[in-house]
Amino acid sequence: MRIIAFGDIHEDSGNLSLLKNELESADLVIATGDLTNYNGKREAEKVIEEIMKYNENILAQLGNLDQLEVNDYLDEKGINLHRNGFIRDDIGIFGVGGSNLTPFNTPTEFSEDEIEAFLLEGLEKVKEARFKIMVPHMPPKDTKIDVITTGAHVGSQSVRDFILKHKPDISLSGHIHEARGTDKLEGTLIFNAGMFREGGYVIITKQSEGISAELKVLP
């Protein structure tokens, strides 16, 4: 099984055409959050429809810059990862959208307690899967992938604690555009693909011997 994941699209889906071959050959597409730029259903629907031109097998969730009506739209489509989980080829994929609290009063923010509870809801739905991919829009705190330009770590403590406790194989985040990269928390590979228009994406591959992932960047 082959999965392609990216996020922080912010209504700019121009790079999709450059990923045509990767998208069309993937078994699943994951959009990790921030489909829009402070907008709602109409704008999110446009983004999802653009992705579906290349691959209709998609799971997605809202980010902190998406209005809550985006969550309702993704529920209606049956593709919502937020507080939810899906099993595909023995891979359990579960997520939490929005973000931890910020100084900017963005449309969708949650307390650390809410983030933990939402992740538990999703994990419960995929607990029987052999492999686990966790998709928190916000990265785990105190890692290489949650650092802003000032050097401060602004990720979620709950996401970090959850990874250390439940040990998913892979965690896919975004949110902090300038912190595109990879890191590891004990045995979990963690990724931040950055802003989609800057070309970052993650390829996850499942073979008989296990699951692997790689951060890639469009040239």
N, C-alpha and C positions, 0 to 999 in steps of 0.2 A: 504494500500500500504506500502511496505517495501523497503527501499533503503539502500545500503551499499556504503560508500564513503571512499576513501583513496587516498594518493598521494605520491609524492617524491619516486617513485619506483626506479628510476635511474638504470634501466635495471636489477634489482634484484627482480625477481618475485617469489622467492622460497617460500614465505609465503602463496602464493595462495592456495597451497594444504592444508594448515592448516585451511584455511577459506572455504573449499569446501562446507560444509553444508550451511553456511551463504550466500555464493555466489549463490549457486544453488536455494536457496529458495527466494532470493531477486527478486523484480519486476524490479529493475533497479540498475546498478552499475555506480558510478561516480568516475572518476579518475581526481584529482584536478590539476595535472600538474607535470612537471619533470618526464616524462616517461623515458628519457634517461639521459646520463651523457655527456653533450656537443656534442651529436650526432644528427643524422637526421632521415629520413624516415625509412630506413631499420631497425634500432634499435627500433624505436617506433612501427613499424608494428609487430615486434616480441612480444613486451610487450602486445599490444592490442590482438594479436592472442592467447596469453597465457590466458588472462582474458576471452576471448570468449569461451575457452574450457569449462568454468564453467557457463557462462551466456552471451548470445549474446546481451542483452539489456544494452548497455553501452553508456554513454556520457563522453567525455574526452576533455582535452585541453593541450596546451603546457605550460611548465614552463620556467623559465629564463635559465635553462640549456639545453633546447631543441632548436635546430636550427629552423629557420622559415619554412623550408620545412616540418617540423612536422605539422605545421598549415595547409599547403596545403593537406597533407595526410589525416588529420582528416576531412577536408572539403569534400574531395573525398568520404570518408566513410559515410558522412552525420551524423556524431556524434560529431561535434565540438561545444564546449561551448563558446569558445573565441569570444567575440563580438556578441554573439548569444544567443538565448533562445528557450526552448522547454516546452510545457505543457504536463504533464503526470498526469492523474487522478486529475485534478484541482490543481496541484502543478506546478507553474512556476519556471523553473530552468534556470538560466542565469549566465554567467561567464566572467571573464577576466583573460587571461593567462599572461605568462611572469612575470615580477616584476617591481617594482619601481627601480629607478637608484641605482646601487651599486658601491662600489669602485673597483670591480673586473672585469668590462667589460665583463659580461657574455653574451651569444648569444642573448637573447631576453629580453630587458629592455625598459621601456616606461616612459615618463614624467608623472607627476601627472595629467596634463591636459588630456593627452591621455587616461589614466586609467579611468578618469571620463567619457569621451566621449564613450569609449568602453562599460562601464557598462550601460550607458543610451541606447545604441543600443540594448543590450540584454534585458533590462527591458521593452523596448517598445514592444518586441515580446511576453511578458508574462503578460502584464498588466491586462488582463482579468481574470487571474487565482486567485482563492481564497487565496491560500497560495503561498509564495515566498521563494525559496532557492537561495541564492546568492553564487557564487563560484569564489571568487578572489584567485588566487594562492598565492598572498602575503597577509598577515594578516593586519588588521587595526592597525594603529599606537597607541602607548600608551595604550596597553592592556596587559593582562597576556600572550598572545600568540604571541607577537612579540619581545620578549626579548632575546638578544644574551648573550653569556657567560660573557661578560664584564658588563652586566647590562643595556646596552644601548637599547633603543626602536628603531627598524629599520623598522617598518611596514609602510604602505602607509597612508598618510594623506587623500588622496582622497577616499580610501576605507572606512576609518573611517567616513568621512563627508557624504559619500553616505549612509552608514547604518543609521546614525542619521537622515538623511533627508527622506529616502524612507522606512525605517523600515521593511526590509524583516524579515520573521519569523526566518530564520536560515542563518548563513554564514559559509561556509566551506573553510578553507585555509590550507596551508602547508608552504613550503619555509624555515621557520626558524626551522630547525630540533630539536634544543634543547628546543624549546618552546612548545612542545606538551602539550595540555591542553584545558581548556574551560574558557569562560568568558561571560560577558553579556554587551551589549551596549544598554542602555535603555531596550526596550522590545525584542531585538534580541539576540538569543543564538549564540555565535561565537565559532568555533572549529578550532584547529590545530591538525591534527592527527599525525604529525611528519613524520619521515622517515618510509617507509613501512617495510623495513627489521627489524625495531625495534618493529613492531607489532601493531601499532596504526591504528584504523579505527573508523568510526562513523556509527551508525545505526539510520536511520530516519524512524519513523513510523507514518503513517497517518491513523487515525480512524475517525469515524463520528463526534466525539467531538473536534477534532483538530489534530495538528501535534506536535510530540515530537522528541527529538534526544538525543543520549547518546554516549559518547566517550568510546571505549573499547580498551583493549590491550591484545594481545595474551599472554598466560602464558609462 
